[in-house]
Every structure is written in C-alpha cells, then in structure tokens.
C-alpha cells in the first residue's frame, strides 16, 4: 500500500509536460502575422512615396504643414473673383392687390329685370350696356306728363291772349288796372304749371334712362347677383352686379417708418420709383419666373400707424396681361437706389460670425488668408463689399471647411485655368501642379 502511494507523483508528471508543449508552435504563428502586416505597411508607404515624388508634387506643402490636408498636399477649392458692378437697393414688404375702383351696380327704379347683356367675368368698357329693366311703366308716365303739358300750355297761351287784350284796353281806360294785374298773375301761374309739367316729363325720361343700366367704369364683371325675370327695387340693399377695375390696378403695402428716409426725398422730388410684385413663394427673389409685374409708386398715406409704426403706400400696375388679381397677396420690392461701380462678391464667398464677416482670399502664392470685410447691400446672389476687397481678388467659395490661415490650395475659377501657384491668375506652374496631381491619381487608380 505504501509503494503504490509513493509512485503516484511519477505517474502524473508526464501529463503536465504535454500541457505546456503546444504553446511554442502557437507563438511562432503570431510572429508570422505581425511580420506580414509590417511588410504590407512598408509596401503602401513605398508606393505612396513614389506617387508623391512625381512632377507637381513639389508644389504641395510638407506633411504637417499649415493647412495641409492631413499633410498630403494642396486643397482643391472652387473660387470666384470679386468684380465691379451695379447693385440695386430695395425696400421689401408684403402687399395686397387692391382695385383702383370697385362699383356695385344697383337699380335706381323699380321694375322687372328684362335682359342681361353681359357674360360673367367679361371685361367691359365704360358705357357698355349691362342690364335692361322694363321700360313700359315709365314710357306711359312720360306720355301722361307730355299730355298734361300740352293742356297747360294751351291754358297759358289763352291767358297770354287775354293779357294782351287787357293791356290795350288799359291804355284806353276801358278796363280797370286791377283786372289787368289779375290777368298778368294768371299768366305767370300758367307758366309755372307748364314748367312743372316739363319737370314731370324730364323725370319720366330720366326713369327711362335708368331702365338701361350701363357700366360706369371699365373693368371686370363679377358673378351675376340677380337673374332676369326678378322684380328689382331702388331700395334693395343688394346690387345687381359688381364691377372691378383691373387695368390698371394697384398694390397697397406697408413699410417701416425708419425706411421713410430713403423713400420720401425721392417721392417728393417727383421721381418715378419702380415697384415690383413677386409671387409669395419668392422668399429670396432669385427666381425671375416668380416676378409677376412691374409698376410705379402711385401715392403714400398721410399718417403713420402708431400701433405698428408703418406707413401705407400704393403702387400702380398696368396689369395688361391680368397677372394681378384683386385681393391677391404678393411680395413687394420698392427700388429706392441704384448703386454703380461697387465691388461685388457672390454670397457663397462670405463667411459670417457673430462678430464680423470675412472671406478666404487666395494670394498669388496659392495660399489663403482670412480677410475681414464690411458688407453693404445684398441683392439676389450678390453682396456689395464696402471695404476689404478689390476687384479681381479671388475668393474661396467651396471647400472653406478644409482651410485655415495659410492653407495651400489648388483654386478652380469657372472660366479660367485651374491654379495652384499664383492665386487664380493662371500661372503655368499652377497648371502643372494640377496636372501632376491628376497623373498621380491616375497612377493610384492603376
């Protein structure tokens, strides 16, 4: 029993040796994988170094240089040039299309509506016939008034004959003077009756005229409010037709009172200020298709609204093509000034912070510098630069997020040769750098 117990450790020793033996081959495989990774990295660095050494790579900044794209070369950007030009100054507002005249046609006599001589929605001229009301009652009244006048006129003529006779007898002292005076008064009375009859005739003729309703203005006829066959009255509260003048037409809009200093001097100097009406969706006024019509400032209101601090203005538009419709809402632009010969840049080249406005200026050595500017009027896609730039300066528009002060760039200006050497002026070395970069990229692709 004691011998078997002492021999147990000897029997268990070989299995412990077999457990540690497999770790040695495994360690050798790990070194092989590590060596393969090192070789792959070295090969990549070798091919990249050869590509960088081709013509044109000498113009790229050194690795880790200022503005370098991870230290690999110049940053390709799209640039534009500042130029001298003209820009307009506008006052923008929201306006409402308002007719210069709107007339509700009502009957001035009682009678049956016999005929309608227009089509709904037609453009009618001033004086064009619109509605016919039954004229027969007023024709009868006219005949009665004319008959009464004939009767009274005969009485007047007889009274005049008696007056002439009494005048001759009075000279002969054949009749008393009182009788002559009475006859003279009777003649005057008959003259008044005849004149009253003439008034009745004129009134009957006027009623006949009222039976033929014509358009008092030139404009567009609205929907019919009363159909033929109905009895209309002069006391009716509703009308027969509504006519709206649409050619010309006006737009009423409001501007803040602090804008008056640029409008009033020109208005009181009798200058024709141009006004544009744009579609309500034209938020940036950049799409010319959104422009509806062009007119002129017609008049201004006589007082400022104290609750809003605004003043109402009215602009007149010919509206010959009927693009403006009554009660339509439009965006209004009032031209108050035209600036000539100022420095203009695209809006995309201007960077804005809470403190200032700046641009990335491409220098002759194909590096960029941050240049603070003072901006003026903005109109469409262009902004006026009051100070900070000169005409011809190249400004970065696309690729700004990859730039810092002193970054090396390859600037592409639409309509010019790509540049990487002299700030967008088409230097030969710049074009060579751009071409070298293209060859290198093609080498990589192969």
C-alpha positions, 0 to 999 in steps of 0.5 A, a space after each residue: 500500500 505504501 509503494 503504490 502511494 509513493 509512485 503516484 507523483 511519477 505517474 502524473 508528471 508526464 501529463 503536465 509536460 504535454 500541457 505546456 508543449 503546444 504553446 511554442 508552435 502557437 507563438 511562432 504563428 503570431 510572429 508570422 502575422 505581425 511580420 506580414 502586416 509590417 511588410 504590407 505597411 512598408 509596401 503602401 508607404 513605398 508606393 505612396 512615396 513614389 506617387 508623391 515624388 512625381 512632377 507637381 508634387 513639389 508644389 504641395 506643402 510638407 506633411 504637417 504643414 499649415 493647412 495641409 490636408 492631413 499633410 498630403 498636399 494642396 486643397 482643391 477649392 472652387 473660387 470666384 473673383 470679386 468684380 465691379 458692378 451695379 447693385 440695386 437697393 430695395 425696400 421689401 414688404 408684403 402687399 395686397 392687390 387692391 382695385 383702383 375702383 370697385 362699383 356695385 351696380 344697383 337699380 335706381 327704379 323699380 321694375 322687372 329685370 328684362 335682359 342681361 347683356 353681359 357674360 360673367 367675368 367679361 371685361 367691359 368698357 365704360 358705357 357698355 350696356 349691362 342690364 335692361 329693366 322694363 321700360 313700359 311703366 315709365 314710357 306711359 308716365 312720360 306720355 301722361 306728363 307730355 299730355 298734361 303739358 300740352 293742356 297747360 300750355 294751351 291754358 297759358 297761351 289763352 291767358 297770354 291772349 287775354 293779357 294782351 287784350 287787357 293791356 290795350 284796353 288799359 291804355 284806353 281806360 276801358 278796363 280797370 288796372 286791377 283786372 289787368 294785374 289779375 290777368 298778368 298773375 294768371 299768366 305767370 301761374 300758367 307758366 309755372 304749371 307748364 314748367 312743372 309739367 316739363 319737370 314731370 316729363 324730364 323725370 319720366 325720361 330720366 326713369 327711362 334712362 335708368 331702365 338701361 343700366 350701363 357700366 360706369 367704369 371699365 373693368 371686370 364683371 363679377 358673378 351675376 347677383 340677380 337673374 332676369 325675370 326678378 322684380 328689382 327695387 331702388 331700395 334693395 340693399 343688394 346690387 345687381 352686379 359688381 364691377 372691378 377695375 383691373 387695368 390698371 390696378 394697384 398694390 397697397 403695402 406697408 413699410 417701416 417708418 425708419 425706411 421713410 428716409 430713403 423713400 420720401 426725398 425721392 417721392 417728393 422730388 417727383 421721381 418715378 420709383 419702380 415697384 415690383 410684385 413677386 409671387 409669395 413663394 419668392 422668399 429670396 427673389 432669385 427666381 425671375 419666373 416668380 416676378 409677376 409685374 412691374 409698376 410705379 409708386 402711385 401715392 403714400 398715406 398721410 399718417 403713420 400707424 402708431 400701433 405698428 409704426 408703418 406707413 401705407 403706400 400704393 403702387 400702380 400696375 398696368 396689369 395688361 396681361 391680368 397677372 394681378 388679381 384683386 385681393 391677391 397677396 404678393 411680395 413687394 420690392 420698392 427700388 429706392 437706389 441704384 448703386 454703380 461701380 461697387 465691388 461685388 462678391 457672390 454670397 457663397 464667398 462670405 463667411 459670417 460670425 457673430 462678430 464680423 464677416 470675412 472671406 478666404 482670399 487666395 494670394 498669388 502664392 496659392 495660399 489663403 488668408 482670412 480677410 475681414 470685410 464690411 458688407 453693404 447691400 445684398 441683392 439676389 446672389 450678390 453682396 456689395 463689399 464696402 471695404 476689404 476687397 478689390 476687384 479681381 481678388 479671388 475668393 474661396 467659395 467651396 471647400 472653406 471647411 478644409 482651410 485655415 490661415 495659410 492653407 495651400 490650395 489648388 483654386 478652380 475659377 469657372 472660366 479660367 485655368 485651374 491654379 495652384 501657384 499664383 492665386 487664380 491668375 493662371 500661372 503655368 506652374 499652377 497648371 502643372 501642379 494640377 496636372 501632376 496631381 491628376 497623373 498621380 491619381 491616375 497612377 493610384 487608380 492603376 
